[in-house]
Amino acid sequence: MFGVIETSTKADAEPTHIVFYWAGKVPIIAELSILSAVNRTERTLIHLFLDCDRDYESSLPNELSDLVKHPRIVLHSFRLSAWASRTKRHDLPFSDFSTPEPSRNRDENVSGSLKGRILSLRNFLTRKHGHFRLRVSKTALLLIQKYLPFFPTDHQFFGKIFGFHHELFERWGPASLRFALLTSGKSYRADVFRCLAANLYPGESILYADLDVYFVSSPKTWDLSMPFIYRWEENAWGNNALLFFPANRSILRRSLNSKLFGGAPARPWFLFSEENCSRSGIRILPADKFDPMWARSTAHFGDSDAFFEKRPESRVFLAEIREKFKTVHWHNHWNVIPERGSPFAVLLDGERAQRAVDAETARVQFH
């Protein structure tokens, strides 16, 4: 169960940190997200955590090499599996998730070596074995529930044999968070990371954002008095594309740790359900300020392609974005090439121009 409500005393301050995560090659289109985070803040540190686990080695494209040289952008090469295998204790100290050292050298891919091939084979077999074991354990659960309804809830034999637990035996999910990462994909890894990010930077506020989130307005103008997430369309859970952790969050982070290391799925419809958010003091804000594609008042409700295409009504859409929204979540589209004159292209041109002006201003002041 989550704990009591925690608040921050500086509702009008910038978050101390904005945190992004990626596994694999960072898509070029993420420039808009990173650049807008820099341009909408004055002192906030912008972090890009690059997952370097086996089979998920991350790297930056050359097109983004100049951008990440900004003095407030910090790159981290780290291994999410190492975070996930810290300990089985639920009440983890901040020190167990100390920030990795910034790294400009991310060329750690040794997949062509003998060691790399062995590790890749091991991970492949682990995934295959994991899916088989999950199917077998679920089938066994159905048999137990059907024919042995009197089974004692403290019986651990099933969990020891199959490595999985169920609410029938007080716990449900993979035996370890690291195993869950091995048997899932990139999106699940991102779901895990944003929750474990609550363990970073004790005493300082953190805003996690997906790399497909554009910052329209400064977070300083948002209400950062409490943890928040915004609603997943009109469903009964939050969308963790944005997740704010205030400086005072010890109870919240321990609750997230407890659930993750206890085997709860990291998906938002589990961890950030209305019930869990209510218990933890996380506000679920309406999507109509953060996600034009989910806001019924917009000209392109439900049409995520409109952000990347030049249409007769693109100017209207751009005006709506600038006047009504704090962010734009553009919902993946990692490989799309935005059309010239599309809302995406116009906004990116504006962000690049602002960066150029800021860089020239800083150069003049320095000299």
Contacts in CASP RR format, 6 or more apart in sequence:
PFRMAT RR
TARGET T0000
AUTHOR 0000-0000-0000
METHOD contacts of the structure
MODEL  1
MFGVIETSTKADAEPTHIVFYWAGKVPIIAELSILSAVNRTERTLIHLFL
DCDRDYESSLPNELSDLVKHPRIVLHSFRLSAWASRTKRHDLPFSDFSTP
EPSRNRDENVSGSLKGRILSLRNFLTRKHGHFRLRVSKTALLLIQKYLPF
FPTDHQFFGKIFGFHHELFERWGPASLRFALLTSGKSYRADVFRCLAANL
YPGESILYADLDVYFVSSPKTWDLSMPFIYRWEENAWGNNALLFFPANRS
ILRRSLNSKLFGGAPARPWFLFSEENCSRSGIRILPADKFDPMWARSTAH
FGDSDAFFEKRPESRVFLAEIREKFKTVHWHNHWNVIPERGSPFAVLLDG
ERAQRAVDAETARVQFH
1 255 0 8 1.000
1 279 0 8 1.000
2 251 0 8 1.000
2 252 0 8 1.000
2 255 0 8 1.000
2 276 0 8 1.000
2 279 0 8 1.000
2 280 0 8 1.000
2 281 0 8 1.000
3 251 0 8 1.000
3 252 0 8 1.000
3 255 0 8 1.000
3 279 0 8 1.000
3 280 0 8 1.000
4 251 0 8 1.000
4 281 0 8 1.000
5 226 0 8 1.000
5 280 0 8 1.000
5 281 0 8 1.000
6 226 0 8 1.000
6 227 0 8 1.000
6 246 0 8 1.000
6 248 0 8 1.000
6 249 0 8 1.000
6 250 0 8 1.000
6 251 0 8 1.000
6 252 0 8 1.000
6 281 0 8 1.000
7 225 0 8 1.000
7 226 0 8 1.000
7 246 0 8 1.000
7 248 0 8 1.000
8 205 0 8 1.000
8 224 0 8 1.000
8 225 0 8 1.000
8 226 0 8 1.000
8 246 0 8 1.000
8 247 0 8 1.000
8 248 0 8 1.000
9 248 0 8 1.000
10 224 0 8 1.000
11 223 0 8 1.000
11 224 0 8 1.000
11 225 0 8 1.000
12 220 0 8 1.000
12 221 0 8 1.000
12 224 0 8 1.000
13 205 0 8 1.000
13 220 0 8 1.000
13 224 0 8 1.000
14 41 0 8 1.000
14 42 0 8 1.000
14 43 0 8 1.000
14 44 0 8 1.000
14 218 0 8 1.000
14 219 0 8 1.000
14 220 0 8 1.000
15 41 0 8 1.000
15 44 0 8 1.000
15 205 0 8 1.000
15 206 0 8 1.000
15 207 0 8 1.000
15 219 0 8 1.000
15 224 0 8 1.000
15 244 0 8 1.000
16 44 0 8 1.000
16 45 0 8 1.000
16 201 0 8 1.000
16 204 0 8 1.000
16 205 0 8 1.000
16 206 0 8 1.000
16 247 0 8 1.000
17 44 0 8 1.000
17 45 0 8 1.000
17 46 0 8 1.000
17 47 0 8 1.000
17 200 0 8 1.000
17 201 0 8 1.000
17 204 0 8 1.000
17 205 0 8 1.000
17 206 0 8 1.000
17 207 0 8 1.000
18 37 0 8 1.000
18 41 0 8 1.000
18 44 0 8 1.000
18 45 0 8 1.000
18 46 0 8 1.000
18 47 0 8 1.000
18 206 0 8 1.000
18 207 0 8 1.000
18 208 0 8 1.000
18 209 0 8 1.000
18 219 0 8 1.000
19 47 0 8 1.000
19 49 0 8 1.000
19 194 0 8 1.000
19 197 0 8 1.000
19 200 0 8 1.000
19 206 0 8 1.000
19 207 0 8 1.000
19 208 0 8 1.000
19 209 0 8 1.000
20 30 0 8 1.000
20 33 0 8 1.000
20 34 0 8 1.000
20 37 0 8 1.000
20 46 0 8 1.000
20 47 0 8 1.000
20 48 0 8 1.000
20 49 0 8 1.000
20 208 0 8 1.000
20 209 0 8 1.000
20 210 0 8 1.000
20 211 0 8 1.000
21 48 0 8 1.000
21 49 0 8 1.000
21 51 0 8 1.000
21 190 0 8 1.000
21 193 0 8 1.000
21 194 0 8 1.000
21 197 0 8 1.000
21 208 0 8 1.000
21 211 0 8 1.000
22 30 0 8 1.000
22 48 0 8 1.000
22 49 0 8 1.000
22 50 0 8 1.000
22 51 0 8 1.000
22 58 0 8 1.000
22 211 0 8 1.000
23 50 0 8 1.000
23 51 0 8 1.000
23 53 0 8 1.000
23 56 0 8 1.000
23 58 0 8 1.000
23 80 0 8 1.000
23 186 0 8 1.000
23 189 0 8 1.000
23 190 0 8 1.000
24 50 0 8 1.000
24 51 0 8 1.000
24 56 0 8 1.000
24 57 0 8 1.000
24 58 0 8 1.000
24 59 0 8 1.000
24 186 0 8 1.000
25 58 0 8 1.000
25 59 0 8 1.000
25 60 0 8 1.000
25 61 0 8 1.000
26 48 0 8 1.000
26 50 0 8 1.000
26 58 0 8 1.000
26 59 0 8 1.000
26 60 0 8 1.000
26 61 0 8 1.000
26 64 0 8 1.000
26 211 0 8 1.000
27 61 0 8 1.000
27 211 0 8 1.000
27 334 0 8 1.000
27 335 0 8 1.000
28 61 0 8 1.000
28 63 0 8 1.000
28 64 0 8 1.000
29 212 0 8 1.000
29 333 0 8 1.000
29 334 0 8 1.000
29 335 0 8 1.000
29 336 0 8 1.000
29 338 0 8 1.000
30 64 0 8 1.000
30 211 0 8 1.000
30 212 0 8 1.000
31 63 0 8 1.000
31 64 0 8 1.000
31 67 0 8 1.000
31 348 0 8 1.000
32 214 0 8 1.000
32 344 0 8 1.000
32 347 0 8 1.000
32 348 0 8 1.000
32 351 0 8 1.000
33 209 0 8 1.000
33 210 0 8 1.000
33 211 0 8 1.000
33 212 0 8 1.000
33 213 0 8 1.000
33 214 0 8 1.000
33 215 0 8 1.000
34 46 0 8 1.000
34 48 0 8 1.000
34 64 0 8 1.000
34 67 0 8 1.000
34 68 0 8 1.000
34 73 0 8 1.000
34 211 0 8 1.000
35 67 0 8 1.000
35 348 0 8 1.000
35 351 0 8 1.000
35 352 0 8 1.000
35 355 0 8 1.000
36 214 0 8 1.000
36 215 0 8 1.000
36 216 0 8 1.000
36 347 0 8 1.000
36 351 0 8 1.000
37 44 0 8 1.000
37 46 0 8 1.000
37 209 0 8 1.000
37 215 0 8 1.000
38 46 0 8 1.000
38 70 0 8 1.000
38 72 0 8 1.000
38 73 0 8 1.000
38 355 0 8 1.000
39 215 0 8 1.000
39 351 0 8 1.000
39 354 0 8 1.000
39 355 0 8 1.000
39 358 0 8 1.000
40 215 0 8 1.000
40 216 0 8 1.000
40 217 0 8 1.000
40 218 0 8 1.000
40 219 0 8 1.000
41 72 0 8 1.000
41 218 0 8 1.000
41 219 0 8 1.000
41 220 0 8 1.000
42 220 0 8 1.000
43 72 0 8 1.000
44 72 0 8 1.000
44 219 0 8 1.000
45 72 0 8 1.000
45 73 0 8 1.000
45 74 0 8 1.000
46 70 0 8 1.000
46 72 0 8 1.000
46 73 0 8 1.000
46 74 0 8 1.000
47 73 0 8 1.000
47 74 0 8 1.000
47 75 0 8 1.000
47 76 0 8 1.000
48 68 0 8 1.000
48 73 0 8 1.000
48 74 0 8 1.000
48 75 0 8 1.000
48 76 0 8 1.000
49 76 0 8 1.000
49 78 0 8 1.000
49 100 0 8 1.000
49 193 0 8 1.000
49 197 0 8 1.000
50 58 0 8 1.000
50 59 0 8 1.000
50 60 0 8 1.000
50 75 0 8 1.000
50 76 0 8 1.000
50 77 0 8 1.000
50 78 0 8 1.000
50 106 0 8 1.000
51 58 0 8 1.000
51 78 0 8 1.000
51 79 0 8 1.000
51 80 0 8 1.000
51 189 0 8 1.000
51 193 0 8 1.000
52 58 0 8 1.000
52 77 0 8 1.000
52 78 0 8 1.000
52 79 0 8 1.000
52 106 0 8 1.000
52 108 0 8 1.000
53 79 0 8 1.000
53 80 0 8 1.000
53 81 0 8 1.000
53 181 0 8 1.000
53 189 0 8 1.000
54 111 0 8 1.000
54 116 0 8 1.000
54 119 0 8 1.000
54 120 0 8 1.000
54 123 0 8 1.000
55 111 0 8 1.000
55 120 0 8 1.000
55 123 0 8 1.000
56 80 0 8 1.000
56 186 0 8 1.000
56 189 0 8 1.000
57 108 0 8 1.000
57 109 0 8 1.000
57 111 0 8 1.000
58 77 0 8 1.000
58 106 0 8 1.000
59 106 0 8 1.000
59 107 0 8 1.000
59 109 0 8 1.000
60 68 0 8 1.000
60 75 0 8 1.000
60 106 0 8 1.000
67 73 0 8 1.000
68 75 0 8 1.000
74 102 0 8 1.000
75 102 0 8 1.000
75 103 0 8 1.000
75 104 0 8 1.000
75 106 0 8 1.000
76 99 0 8 1.000
76 100 0 8 1.000
76 101 0 8 1.000
76 102 0 8 1.000
76 103 0 8 1.000
77 100 0 8 1.000
77 103 0 8 1.000
77 105 0 8 1.000
77 106 0 8 1.000
77 108 0 8 1.000
78 100 0 8 1.000
80 181 0 8 1.000
80 189 0 8 1.000
80 192 0 8 1.000
80 193 0 8 1.000
80 196 0 8 1.000
81 178 0 8 1.000
81 181 0 8 1.000
81 182 0 8 1.000
83 97 0 8 1.000
83 193 0 8 1.000
83 196 0 8 1.000
84 176 0 8 1.000
84 177 0 8 1.000
84 178 0 8 1.000
84 180 0 8 1.000
84 181 0 8 1.000
84 192 0 8 1.000
84 196 0 8 1.000
85 176 0 8 1.000
85 177 0 8 1.000
85 178 0 8 1.000
86 92 0 8 1.000
86 96 0 8 1.000
86 97 0 8 1.000
87 96 0 8 1.000
87 261 0 8 1.000
88 176 0 8 1.000
88 261 0 8 1.000
89 261 0 8 1.000
90 254 0 8 1.000
90 257 0 8 1.000
90 258 0 8 1.000
90 261 0 8 1.000
90 262 0 8 1.000
91 254 0 8 1.000
91 257 0 8 1.000
91 258 0 8 1.000
92 199 0 8 1.000
92 254 0 8 1.000
92 257 0 8 1.000
92 261 0 8 1.000
94 199 0 8 1.000
94 200 0 8 1.000
94 202 0 8 1.000
96 199 0 8 1.000
97 196 0 8 1.000
97 199 0 8 1.000
97 200 0 8 1.000
99 200 0 8 1.000
99 201 0 8 1.000
110 116 0 8 1.000
111 117 0 8 1.000
111 120 0 8 1.000
123 182 0 8 1.000
126 179 0 8 1.000
126 182 0 8 1.000
126 183 0 8 1.000
127 182 0 8 1.000
127 183 0 8 1.000
130 179 0 8 1.000
130 183 0 8 1.000
131 183 0 8 1.000
133 162 0 8 1.000
133 163 0 8 1.000
133 164 0 8 1.000
134 164 0 8 1.000
134 183 0 8 1.000
136 162 0 8 1.000
137 158 0 8 1.000
137 159 0 8 1.000
137 162 0 8 1.000
137 163 0 8 1.000
137 164 0 8 1.000
140 158 0 8 1.000
140 162 0 8 1.000
141 158 0 8 1.000
141 166 0 8 1.000
141 168 0 8 1.000
144 151 0 8 1.000
144 158 0 8 1.000
144 168 0 8 1.000
145 168 0 8 1.000
151 168 0 8 1.000
153 168 0 8 1.000
153 169 0 8 1.000
153 170 0 8 1.000
154 169 0 8 1.000
154 170 0 8 1.000
155 169 0 8 1.000
156 169 0 8 1.000
158 164 0 8 1.000
158 165 0 8 1.000
158 166 0 8 1.000
158 169 0 8 1.000
159 165 0 8 1.000
159 169 0 8 1.000
159 175 0 8 1.000
163 174 0 8 1.000
163 175 0 8 1.000
164 172 0 8 1.000
164 173 0 8 1.000
164 174 0 8 1.000
164 175 0 8 1.000
165 171 0 8 1.000
165 172 0 8 1.000
165 173 0 8 1.000
165 175 0 8 1.000
165 263 0 8 1.000
166 172 0 8 1.000
166 173 0 8 1.000
171 262 0 8 1.000
171 263 0 8 1.000
172 263 0 8 1.000
172 264 0 8 1.000
173 180 0 8 1.000
173 262 0 8 1.000
173 263 0 8 1.000
173 264 0 8 1.000
173 265 0 8 1.000
174 180 0 8 1.000
174 183 0 8 1.000
174 263 0 8 1.000
177 192 0 8 1.000
177 260 0 8 1.000
177 261 0 8 1.000
177 262 0 8 1.000
177 263 0 8 1.000
180 188 0 8 1.000
180 192 0 8 1.000
180 263 0 8 1.000
180 265 0 8 1.000
180 266 0 8 1.000
181 188 0 8 1.000
181 189 0 8 1.000
181 192 0 8 1.000
188 266 0 8 1.000
188 267 0 8 1.000
190 210 0 8 1.000
191 240 0 8 1.000
191 266 0 8 1.000
191 267 0 8 1.000
191 268 0 8 1.000
192 260 0 8 1.000
192 266 0 8 1.000
194 208 0 8 1.000
194 240 0 8 1.000
194 243 0 8 1.000
195 256 0 8 1.000
195 260 0 8 1.000
195 266 0 8 1.000
195 271 0 8 1.000
196 256 0 8 1.000
196 257 0 8 1.000
196 260 0 8 1.000
197 206 0 8 1.000
197 208 0 8 1.000
197 245 0 8 1.000
198 206 0 8 1.000
198 245 0 8 1.000
198 249 0 8 1.000
198 252 0 8 1.000
198 253 0 8 1.000
198 256 0 8 1.000
198 257 0 8 1.000
199 253 0 8 1.000
199 257 0 8 1.000
200 206 0 8 1.000
203 247 0 8 1.000
203 248 0 8 1.000
204 247 0 8 1.000
205 224 0 8 1.000
205 244 0 8 1.000
205 245 0 8 1.000
205 246 0 8 1.000
205 247 0 8 1.000
206 244 0 8 1.000
206 245 0 8 1.000
207 219 0 8 1.000
207 242 0 8 1.000
207 243 0 8 1.000
207 244 0 8 1.000
207 245 0 8 1.000
208 240 0 8 1.000
208 242 0 8 1.000
208 243 0 8 1.000
208 244 0 8 1.000
208 245 0 8 1.000
209 215 0 8 1.000
209 241 0 8 1.000
209 242 0 8 1.000
209 327 0 8 1.000
210 241 0 8 1.000
210 242 0 8 1.000
210 329 0 8 1.000
212 241 0 8 1.000
212 329 0 8 1.000
212 330 0 8 1.000
212 331 0 8 1.000
212 332 0 8 1.000
212 333 0 8 1.000
212 334 0 8 1.000
213 241 0 8 1.000
213 242 0 8 1.000
213 327 0 8 1.000
213 328 0 8 1.000
213 329 0 8 1.000
213 330 0 8 1.000
214 327 0 8 1.000
214 328 0 8 1.000
214 329 0 8 1.000
214 330 0 8 1.000
214 347 0 8 1.000
215 326 0 8 1.000
215 327 0 8 1.000
216 321 0 8 1.000
216 322 0 8 1.000
216 325 0 8 1.000
216 326 0 8 1.000
216 327 0 8 1.000
216 328 0 8 1.000
217 325 0 8 1.000
217 326 0 8 1.000
221 326 0 8 1.000
222 326 0 8 1.000
224 244 0 8 1.000
224 246 0 8 1.000
225 246 0 8 1.000
226 246 0 8 1.000
226 281 0 8 1.000
226 282 0 8 1.000
226 283 0 8 1.000
227 243 0 8 1.000
227 244 0 8 1.000
227 245 0 8 1.000
227 246 0 8 1.000
227 249 0 8 1.000
227 252 0 8 1.000
227 280 0 8 1.000
227 281 0 8 1.000
227 282 0 8 1.000
227 283 0 8 1.000
228 242 0 8 1.000
228 243 0 8 1.000
228 244 0 8 1.000
228 282 0 8 1.000
228 283 0 8 1.000
228 284 0 8 1.000
228 285 0 8 1.000
229 238 0 8 1.000
229 239 0 8 1.000
229 240 0 8 1.000
229 242 0 8 1.000
229 243 0 8 1.000
229 244 0 8 1.000
229 268 0 8 1.000
229 272 0 8 1.000
229 277 0 8 1.000
229 282 0 8 1.000
229 283 0 8 1.000
229 284 0 8 1.000
229 285 0 8 1.000
230 238 0 8 1.000
230 239 0 8 1.000
230 241 0 8 1.000
230 242 0 8 1.000
230 284 0 8 1.000
230 285 0 8 1.000
230 286 0 8 1.000
230 287 0 8 1.000
230 289 0 8 1.000
230 290 0 8 1.000
230 291 0 8 1.000
231 237 0 8 1.000
231 238 0 8 1.000
231 239 0 8 1.000
231 284 0 8 1.000
231 285 0 8 1.000
231 286 0 8 1.000
231 287 0 8 1.000
232 238 0 8 1.000
232 239 0 8 1.000
232 268 0 8 1.000
232 269 0 8 1.000
232 287 0 8 1.000
233 239 0 8 1.000
233 287 0 8 1.000
233 294 0 8 1.000
235 269 0 8 1.000
236 273 0 8 1.000
236 274 0 8 1.000
237 268 0 8 1.000
237 269 0 8 1.000
237 272 0 8 1.000
237 273 0 8 1.000
237 274 0 8 1.000
237 277 0 8 1.000
237 284 0 8 1.000
238 268 0 8 1.000
238 272 0 8 1.000
238 273 0 8 1.000
238 277 0 8 1.000
238 284 0 8 1.000
239 268 0 8 1.000
239 287 0 8 1.000
239 291 0 8 1.000
239 329 0 8 1.000
240 268 0 8 1.000
240 271 0 8 1.000
240 272 0 8 1.000
241 290 0 8 1.000
241 291 0 8 1.000
241 329 0 8 1.000
242 290 0 8 1.000
242 327 0 8 1.000
242 329 0 8 1.000
245 252 0 8 1.000
245 253 0 8 1.000
251 280 0 8 1.000
252 280 0 8 1.000
252 281 0 8 1.000
252 282 0 8 1.000
255 280 0 8 1.000
256 271 0 8 1.000
259 271 0 8 1.000
260 266 0 8 1.000
260 271 0 8 1.000
264 270 0 8 1.000
264 271 0 8 1.000
265 271 0 8 1.000
270 276 0 8 1.000
272 282 0 8 1.000
272 284 0 8 1.000
274 284 0 8 1.000
276 282 0 8 1.000
277 283 0 8 1.000
277 284 0 8 1.000
287 294 0 8 1.000
287 295 0 8 1.000
288 294 0 8 1.000
288 295 0 8 1.000
288 296 0 8 1.000
288 297 0 8 1.000
288 324 0 8 1.000
289 295 0 8 1.000
289 324 0 8 1.000
289 325 0 8 1.000
289 326 0 8 1.000
289 327 0 8 1.000
290 325 0 8 1.000
290 326 0 8 1.000
290 327 0 8 1.000
290 329 0 8 1.000
291 325 0 8 1.000
291 327 0 8 1.000
291 328 0 8 1.000
291 329 0 8 1.000
292 298 0 8 1.000
292 300 0 8 1.000
292 301 0 8 1.000
292 307 0 8 1.000
292 317 0 8 1.000
292 320 0 8 1.000
292 321 0 8 1.000
292 324 0 8 1.000
292 325 0 8 1.000
292 328 0 8 1.000
293 300 0 8 1.000
293 301 0 8 1.000
293 302 0 8 1.000
293 303 0 8 1.000
293 304 0 8 1.000
293 307 0 8 1.000
293 329 0 8 1.000
293 330 0 8 1.000
293 331 0 8 1.000
294 301 0 8 1.000
294 302 0 8 1.000
295 301 0 8 1.000
295 324 0 8 1.000
295 325 0 8 1.000
297 320 0 8 1.000
297 324 0 8 1.000
298 317 0 8 1.000
298 320 0 8 1.000
298 324 0 8 1.000
299 306 0 8 1.000
299 313 0 8 1.000
299 316 0 8 1.000
299 317 0 8 1.000
299 320 0 8 1.000
300 306 0 8 1.000
300 307 0 8 1.000
300 313 0 8 1.000
300 317 0 8 1.000
304 330 0 8 1.000
304 331 0 8 1.000
304 333 0 8 1.000
305 333 0 8 1.000
306 314 0 8 1.000
306 317 0 8 1.000
306 343 0 8 1.000
307 317 0 8 1.000
307 328 0 8 1.000
307 330 0 8 1.000
307 333 0 8 1.000
307 338 0 8 1.000
307 342 0 8 1.000
307 343 0 8 1.000
307 344 0 8 1.000
308 330 0 8 1.000
308 333 0 8 1.000
308 336 0 8 1.000
308 338 0 8 1.000
308 339 0 8 1.000
308 342 0 8 1.000
308 343 0 8 1.000
308 344 0 8 1.000
309 339 0 8 1.000
309 342 0 8 1.000
310 339 0 8 1.000
310 340 0 8 1.000
310 341 0 8 1.000
310 342 0 8 1.000
310 345 0 8 1.000
311 317 0 8 1.000
314 341 0 8 1.000
314 342 0 8 1.000
314 343 0 8 1.000
314 346 0 8 1.000
317 343 0 8 1.000
318 343 0 8 1.000
318 346 0 8 1.000
318 347 0 8 1.000
321 328 0 8 1.000
321 343 0 8 1.000
321 347 0 8 1.000
330 344 0 8 1.000
338 344 0 8 1.000
338 345 0 8 1.000
338 348 0 8 1.000
339 345 0 8 1.000
END
